[in-house]
């Protein structure tokens, strides 16, 4: 599985975990029915889930006029994923993590999601 598709599947799994309060294994199984498992995707889902509080703190420090609790779930999930990649995955350049989050925001978010995510994540790299 290519990393872009792995990120998309990871987003879907993490979204399911938050919205339906299901466990990681069930969420992953649900999203990979037709594509098969992927180590990168599983690491991303597990990592974001394990470091959610730390990631939320980092994100919250870079929000203007928003609190982490008021963010829509799509944006919050994408920010967590990109922040996790930037913080914990040394083989992923920061700009790649940002670009991927923006691209996923264009698919799953609204017309302003990409700009919002780009702005928050760009502040995190300074």
JOJO-V603392 format. One record per backbone hydrogen bond with DSSP energy under -0.5 kcal/mol. CO is the residue of the C=O (numbers start at 1). NH is the residue of the N-H. E is the energy in kcal/mol with one decimal. If there is no record, write none. Layout:
co->{CO;CO}
nh->{NH;NH}
e->{E;E}
This chain:
co->{2;3;4;5;6;7;8;9;10;11;12;13;14;15;16;17;23;24;25;26;27;28;30;32;38;39;40;41;42;43;44;45;46;47;49;51;52;53;54;55;56;57;59;60;67;67;68;72;73;74;75;76;77;78;79;80;81;82;83;84;84;85;88;89;91;93;94;95;96;97;98;99;100;101;102;103;104;105;110;110;112;113;114;115;116;117;118;119;120;121;122;123}
nh->{6;7;8;9;10;11;12;13;14;15;16;17;18;19;20;21;27;28;29;30;31;32;33;36;42;43;44;45;46;47;48;49;50;51;52;55;56;57;58;59;60;61;62;63;70;71;71;76;77;78;79;80;81;82;83;84;85;86;87;88;89;89;90;92;93;97;98;99;100;101;102;103;104;105;106;107;108;109;113;114;116;117;118;119;120;121;122;123;124;125;125;126}
e->{-2.3;-2.6;-2.1;-2.6;-2.5;-2.8;-2.2;-2.4;-2.9;-2.6;-2.1;-2.3;-2.1;-2.7;-2.6;-1.1;-2.1;-2.8;-2.5;-2.1;-1.7;-1.7;-0.5;-2.3;-2.5;-2.5;-2.3;-2.5;-2.7;-2.9;-2.5;-2.2;-2.7;-2.0;-0.7;-2.9;-2.6;-1.9;-2.1;-2.6;-2.8;-1.6;-1.8;-1.2;-1.3;-0.7;-0.6;-2.6;-2.6;-2.3;-2.7;-2.4;-2.3;-2.4;-2.7;-2.5;-2.4;-2.6;-2.2;-3.1;-0.6;-1.4;-0.8;-1.7;-0.6;-2.0;-2.4;-2.8;-2.7;-2.0;-2.4;-2.5;-2.4;-2.0;-1.6;-1.0;-3.0;-2.3;-1.0;-0.6;-2.1;-2.8;-2.5;-2.3;-2.3;-2.6;-2.2;-1.4;-1.1;-0.8;-0.7;-0.8}
